[in-house]
Amino acid sequence: MTTSKSLQLPPNTSNPGSIFLKSQLCATPAKLPKDTNLTGKVAIVTGGSTGLGFHACIHLLAFKLSHLIIGVRSIKKGEDAASILHSRFPGAKIEVWELEMSSYEAIQSFVRRVENDLTRLDIAILNAGLVKQEFGVVKSTGHEESIQVNYLSTVLLSILILPTLKAKSPASTPGRLSIVGSGTALVAKFPNRHENPLLKSFDNPTTWDNNERYPSSKLLFHYFMVKFAAYIDPNDVIVNIVDPGLCKGSGLLRDVTGVVSAIYTVVKAAVGRKMELGSTTYIDATVVKGAESHGCFVMDWRICPFAALVYGPDGETVGQRLWDETMQELAFAEPLKVLEGMKRI
């Protein structure tokens, strides 16, 4: 397999403010080709009932997507969203499937439904995620909520959906898997990266930092992608991480309140992208970009380097520890067996 183009790029070592403002104010949006035609294709968008996920659904359907599955925690919200989409795109098949991202069992059930109910699958956009202002643990796993949903559960879904994307997309066209990331990963400090075990160190309430946790949860996927993509032939499935930027009206900060919420509101109003624009990054990553984006971090509509910590002197060591612990955490689903099955003989 070829090395990720993101990994070949030098890391961005600019200060956090410069990275953020340059992304929000200076990035040139890529124009989606008007002749894009998704007729006959099937797509899954998780977290598609509101915000960026919902607007991504609109873009897909506007390009004549034939069948859309919205994976949501709340069936009611999903059905409300589907009703709006049906009114705009009456010719498309739109389904709402329950998906609770904090539950390993629910994710496995969702994937079984994908395997059993779909005869075709072309695109999966894993958009579900959260920002927590206060420390909380998912009882069924014992892990802090942000790490559970943004990293561990998303890793599980990413791995388990691969075989269907490979087997049920046309032989001449690779399946597409885009995991929604964040530019905040570039400025994450990841203070516990030398802890061993690593994953359990996120579950300690005494070291909780609400300003650091979301960036760190997104940074973990940069480390993960380096090894994950190497198992996958881009002729079968193209995988990448996509950052939509900070967008006005996004529901990502729904659990944030008080002064922090007020600050975010002001910043979004000043430099935030409209969701109609931010969501085009998803379509660019899954429809426009090709094999050159395999294993990459796509930010501002272009392939960008991973976070600087991935390249640092301990980047490989931390990445290997994270990989090993992640595979051990998800051993009940035999992730390595699935990944080995993706390799071409």
N, C-alpha and C positions, 0 to 999 in steps of 0.2 A: 504494500500500500504506500502511496505517496504521503509525505509529511504534510500536515495541515499548513495552509498558507499563513494562517494566523500565527502559528508557532515559528514560522520563518521570518516574520516581521520583528523588528526591534521593539521592545516594550515602550509604552508611552510613560515617560517619567515626569511629565508636566505636573504642576501642582493641581490639587483637586478642583479649585475654583476655575482655573483655566480650562481644564478638561470639560467641565460642566458647561461653561458659557460658550465655548467653541462648538460643542455639540448642539446646544439648544439654539444658538443664534447664527452660526456660520455654516452649518451643514447644508448641502444642496440635495434636496429630495430627488430620488430617482423617479422618473415618470414610468408608470405602469403601461406597457404596450396596449394600445386600444384594441388591437386585434386578438388579444388573449382570449382563448375559447376553451372553457372547462367542461363543455358538453360531454356527458357520459361519465364524468369523474365523480368520485365520492371523497368527502373530506370530513374529518373530525376536528372540532374546535372545543377544547375544554375551557371552562369559564366563559362560555360564549353568550351568556344571557344579558350581560351588561358591559359597559366600558369598551376597552380596546378589543376584547374578544367579539363582542356584538358587532362592532364596526368592521372587524375582519370578515365576519360572516356576510355582511352587506357587500363587501368588495368581491368575495368569492362568488356570491350569487349574481352579482352584476356582470360577472364574466361567464355566466350561464352554467355554473356548477349544477349538476343534475341532482345530487343527493348530499344533504348536509346533516351531520349528527352533532348536536350540541350536548356536551357532557357537563352536567351541572349538579351542584349540591342540592339546590331547591328546584324540584320539579315545577312548582307553581311559577317561579320566576322564569324558568326555562320555557314553559308553555306561553307565558305572556310575551316573551321575546319572539318565540316561533310564530305567534299570531301576527305580530307586526311584520315579520319577514315574509310570511305567507301572503299578506295583503300587497306587498311590493313585488313579490316574485311568485305568482300563483302556479307557475309551471314546474317549480322545483319540489322535490320531496324533502321535507324537513322533519327531523325526529329529535325528540328530547330524551336523553338517557341519563339516568341518575349516576353520579360519580362523586363519592365522598373521598377527597384526596388525603384526609387524615387517617384513612383506614386501609391497611394492606389488603384485607379481605374484600373490601369494596372495589379496589383497583383490580384485583384478580377476577372478580365477578364481571366487571366492565369489559376486561380483555376477553373473557370467555364469550361474552355476547358479541364482541367484534368478530371473533373467530367463527362463531356459529351462525350469526345472522347476516353477515355481509359476504357477498360474492365478489366484491371489489373494494379496494381501499387505495387511494392515491396520495392523500395528504393528511397529516396529523399535525395540528398546531397545539402544543401544550402550553396554554396560557394561564391556567389557574395558579394563583399564588397569593401571598398575604404579607402584610407588615403588622407586627405586633408592638404595641407600646408597653405592654407589661408581660412579665414572664409567665408562661403557662406550659403545662405538659400534656401531651396526648396520652391518656390513660392506657390505651391498648398497646402502646409501644414504649412508653416511658421517656420519649424524647421531647425536647422543647419544640413548640408548635411550628416556628418558622423553619427550623432545620428539617422537621418532619415533612411539611408540605412542600416547601420550596426546593428541597434537595432530595431526601430519601424517597419520598413517595413519587416524586417526578422521575427519579432514576428508575424506580421499579416499573412505572408505566412506560417509560422510554424503551427499556429493554424488552418487556413483554409484548409490546406492540410491533416490534421489528419484524418477526416472522410473517405476520399478516401483511405488512407493507411490502415485503419482498414477494410473497407468494401471490398476492391478490392485486398487484398493480401489473399493467401490461408488460410483457417481456422486453419490449423495446424502450420502455420508459421507467426509470427508477422511481420507487416510492419516495415520498418526501416527509421528513420529520424535523420540525423546527421547535426548539425549546425556548420559551421566552425568558430572556435574561435581563440584565440591567447594567447600565454604565457605572452604577455605584460599585460594581465588582472591581473596577479599576482602581478605586481609592480605598478599598477595604483594608483595614490594618491587620485583621486576623490574628489578634494577640495570643490566641491559644494554639497556634499552629504547631508548636513544639511539644504539646501535651501528648502523652501516650498512656492509655488509649485516647484517640483524638475525638471521635464522635461523642463519647460520653462526657467529654469536657464541656460540650455545649449545654449539657443538662444541669449544670451547677447554677442555682439561682444567685449565689453570692458573687458570681463574675458576670452577671447579666448586664448588658449595655444595649439599651434599645436603639441607640444611634448606630451601633456597629453591627447588630445582629443581621439585619436585612442585607447589607452589602456582603457580609461574610457568607450568608446562605447562597448568594448568587455567585460569589467567587468560587465556592466549592465545585460548581459545575464547570468552571474553566479547567481546574485540575482534572476533573472526571472526563471531560471531552477529549483530552489528549490521548487517553488510553481507550476510551469507548469507541471512538471513530476508527481506530486501527483494526478493530474486529470486523468492520463493515465495508464491503465493496461498494463504492459509489455507483457502480452499474446496477446494484440491487436497491439500495436505499441511500439517499443523500441526507446527512444529518448536519444540523448547525444550531448555533445559539443566536437568537436575534434580540436586539435591544430596541424598543420603540421610542426611547427617550421619555422625558417627563411630559405628561399630557394633561391638559385641562379636562376635568370631568371624570377622570379615571377613578374606578372604585377601589384601587389598590390600597388607599389610605383610609378605608372605611372604619377601621378600628382605632385610628389615631384621633385623639381629642385634645382639647385645651390649647395651650400656647403653641405646642408643636403643630397642631392642626392649623392654627391661624397663620403660622409662618409658612407652612406649605401652601396654603391658599393664596397668600400674597405672591410667593415665588411662581406658582403656577400661572397666576394672572399676568405676571410680568413677562415670563419667558417660556411658558408651557406651550407645547404644540396642541393643535386641535386634534381630537381623537380620529377624525376622518383622515388626517395626515399621518399621525403616528402609526395607525393600523396598517398603512400601506407598507410599512417595513416588514410586516408578516407576509404579505403577498409577494413582496420582492424576494424574501428569503426562501419561499416555498415554490414559487411559480417562475420568477424571472431568473434568479441566480441558478447556476448549474453546478456541475461537479467541482468546479473551482472553489465552491464554498463548503465542501465536505470537511467536517471536523473543525469548522471555523467559528469565530465570533464576529457576527455581522452587526455593525453599529453605524448609524447615520447612513444607511443604505450602501455601505461598502464593507469589505473585509478588513478587519482591524486586528491588532495584536491582542493576545490575552493579557490579563492583569500582570503587572510587573513581578509580583510574587511568584508566579508560575515559572519565570525564567531565573529567579534568584538562586543563590548558591545552595539553598536547601529545597528548591522547588521540586526536584525529582524525588527527594526523600519524603517530603510531605505528601506529594501526589501519590506515591506508592502506598504510604500508610493509609491515606484516605481511601484509595481503591481497595486495598485488602480488607479494611474494616467495613466498607460498604458491601462488598461481596459476602462477607461473613454475616452482616446484619440481614441481608436479603436471601440468605442461603435456603430458606424454606421454599423459595420460588426457583431455585437452581439457575441463577442468572448466568453463571459461567457456561453452563450447558447450552443455554439459549444463544449466547454470544458465539460459542464455538460452532454452533450450527449455522451461523451466518457466514462463516468463512467458506470461500469457494475451494473445492478440491482441486 
